[in-house]
């Protein structure tokens, strides 16, 4: 998530919905007043609660979006590391990216994606003494559940914003729509 958000820092049209802190949220809301007055119009601010969404995401769609996020992050890392062969990329336990030329540890992109699939497809719960395999949704309580949720929504938001930019001009997006920056 960090490499995806840092790649957005200088992008005028944000594709990342995650914010760092409550203070960043407050600061951005205060900026909304300036945006509304600039266009002499009413500005509608909407928030959404996604608490019931997470348990309804089909696993196939979740895996697809998580794999797409890994591919995107790998391409950003490859560009920064000047690595032309994605098979040489490794993500280390620290979360940093490296290449096989720099280290021998870490996971390949394929191994990371394989483990994401295993994690999503093998979430179990114990209910009244019975064990059940979760077949839809993100396993709440799993260590990687919040990260999966953030990446899933990031990829959905990214596609939505990209479609908006393709449909409208970038200038319209920058002036008429407000997106939080991470």
C-alpha positions, 0 to 999 in steps of 0.5 A: 500500500505504501508504494502505491500511495507514494507513487500518487504524491505528485499526481494532481488527480489522486487515485488513493482514497486512504488518508494517513490520520484524522488530522489529514481528514480535518485539513482536507475538509477545511480545504473544501470550503475554499474549493466551494467558494472558488466556484461559487457553488454548493459543495456536497461532501459524502462519506460512506461506511463500508462495514457491510461491504467487506463480508460480501466481496466475492473471493474471485473479485478480491483475488483479482484486485489484490493481484492487480495491486501487486502487479501495479506495485511491482511495476512501480518498484521495477521502475524505481529499481531500474529492473527490466525483469519482474521475475528478479523482483523480491519483496522483503519481510520489511516491505521494501522491494529489492532484486535478486542482484541485491539480495537472495531473500524475499518473495517473488511477485508470483510467490506473493500472489500465490500466498494472497490467493491461499490467504483469501481462499483459506479463511476459517471460523469456529462457530459453536464448536463447528469449523467453517470455511469462509467462501465470500468476503474478507476474513475479519480478524485475520491479520491481513484483512485490513490490508486486503480491504484497503488494497481492494478499495484502492484498486476500485477507486483507481479504476473509477478515477482513471475512467473519470479522467478518460471521460472528462478532461483532467482539468475538469477532474482537478477543479470539479472533484476533490480527492483526498491525497495520501 
